[in-house]
Amino acid sequence: MPRSEWTKIVGARIAARTRVGGLRRGTLTIKVASSAWSNELSFLKPNLIAKLGRAGHDINDIRFVVDNITEAISARPGRPGTRAAAAISLPPELISRLEKVEDPNLRAAIAAAARASLGQKEGLKK
């Protein structure tokens, strides 16, 4: 399923944190950014299956698999987590501490939050 179709069916918020995997015997595999998202989406499974059905897809079940989804999670420009915040460089001490975080999604989330915070501080200085 093309990414644009997936986004249209589930919405931008969910699509930003997921990727369509494969379809096997009516079960669609969806790669998710974290176990928290897997848990959250499991509650929405009946709704998602219904939406997929209305879009013409014959899906009986959805399986969520945690995967390394690294794209920036951005809802609106100028908000924390946007691509503009990605331009802020992190202090070397923070970078070395981030390297110790094993989970790549958690590491990326911490880095994005730090960049957003540093970006807001820079904006206050101007």
C-alpha positions as CSV (number, residue, x, y, z in Angstrom):
1,M,0.0,0.0,0.0
2,P,1.5,3.4,-1.0
3,R,2.4,5.7,1.9
4,S,0.0,8.4,0.7
5,E,-2.9,6.0,0.8
6,W,-2.0,4.8,4.3
7,T,-1.8,8.4,5.5
8,K,-5.2,9.1,3.9
9,I,-6.8,6.1,5.6
10,V,-5.3,6.5,9.1
11,G,-4.5,10.2,9.3
12,A,-1.2,12.1,9.5
13,R,-0.7,11.5,13.3
14,I,-0.7,7.7,13.1
15,A,1.0,7.6,9.7
16,A,4.0,9.6,11.0
17,R,4.6,6.9,13.6
18,T,3.9,3.8,11.5
19,R,5.0,2.1,8.2
20,V,3.0,-0.5,6.3
21,G,4.7,-3.9,6.3
22,G,3.4,-6.9,4.5
23,L,0.0,-8.5,4.0
24,R,-0.2,-12.3,4.6
25,R,-3.4,-14.3,4.8
26,G,-5.5,-11.2,5.5
27,T,-3.2,-10.0,8.3
28,L,-1.6,-6.7,7.7
29,T,1.7,-6.0,9.5
30,I,2.3,-2.5,10.6
31,K,5.7,-1.3,11.8
32,V,5.3,1.2,14.7
33,A,7.7,3.6,16.4
34,S,7.5,2.2,19.9
35,S,5.8,-0.4,22.2
36,A,3.7,2.5,23.5
37,W,2.4,3.1,20.0
38,S,1.8,-0.6,19.5
39,N,-0.3,-0.7,22.6
40,E,-2.2,2.4,21.7
41,L,-3.0,1.2,18.2
42,S,-4.1,-2.2,19.4
43,F,-7.1,-0.4,21.0
44,L,-7.8,1.2,17.6
45,K,-7.5,-2.1,15.7
46,P,-11.2,-2.6,15.0
47,N,-11.6,0.9,13.8
48,L,-8.5,0.7,11.6
49,I,-9.6,-2.6,10.0
50,A,-13.0,-1.0,9.3
51,K,-11.3,2.0,7.6
52,L,-9.1,-0.2,5.6
53,G,-12.2,-2.2,4.5
54,R,-14.0,1.0,3.4
55,A,-10.9,1.8,1.4
56,G,-11.2,-1.5,-0.5
57,H,-8.6,-3.6,1.4
58,D,-9.6,-7.1,2.5
59,I,-7.9,-7.1,6.0
60,N,-9.0,-9.5,8.8
61,D,-6.4,-8.6,11.4
62,I,-3.5,-6.1,12.0
63,R,-0.3,-7.1,13.6
64,F,1.9,-4.3,15.2
65,V,5.6,-4.7,15.2
66,V,8.0,-2.3,16.9
67,D,10.6,-1.0,14.4
68,N,13.0,1.9,14.1
69,I,10.9,4.7,12.7
70,T,13.2,7.7,12.6
71,E,11.4,10.3,10.6
72,A,10.7,13.6,12.4
73,I,7.3,13.6,14.0
74,S,5.9,17.0,13.1
75,A,2.4,18.3,13.3
76,R,2.7,22.0,12.8
77,P,5.6,24.3,11.9
78,G,7.2,26.1,14.8
79,R,6.2,23.4,17.3
80,P,8.7,21.1,19.2
81,G,9.6,18.1,17.1
82,T,9.5,20.0,13.8
83,R,12.1,19.8,11.1
84,A,13.2,23.3,12.0
85,A,14.3,22.1,15.4
86,A,16.5,19.4,13.8
87,A,18.8,22.2,12.6
88,I,19.8,23.0,16.3
89,S,23.0,21.3,17.2
90,L,23.3,19.5,20.5
91,P,26.1,20.0,23.0
92,P,28.8,17.4,22.9
93,E,28.1,16.2,26.5
94,L,24.4,15.5,25.6
95,I,25.4,13.7,22.4
96,S,27.7,11.4,24.4
97,R,24.9,10.7,26.9
98,L,22.4,10.0,24.1
99,E,24.8,7.4,22.7
100,K,24.2,5.3,25.8
101,V,20.5,5.1,25.3
102,E,19.9,1.7,23.7
103,D,16.4,2.3,22.2
104,P,16.8,4.2,18.9
105,N,13.2,5.6,19.1
106,L,13.7,6.8,22.7
107,R,17.1,8.3,21.7
108,A,15.6,10.1,18.8
109,A,12.7,11.4,20.9
110,I,15.1,12.8,23.6
111,A,17.3,14.4,20.9
112,A,14.2,16.0,19.3
113,A,13.0,17.3,22.6
114,A,16.4,18.7,23.5
115,R,16.7,20.4,20.1
116,A,13.2,21.9,20.5
117,S,14.1,23.2,24.0
118,L,17.4,24.7,22.8
119,G,15.6,26.2,19.8
120,Q,13.0,27.9,22.1
121,K,15.9,29.3,24.3
122,E,17.6,30.6,21.1
123,G,14.3,32.3,20.1
124,L,14.1,34.0,23.5
125,K,17.6,35.5,23.1
126,K,16.7,37.2,19.8
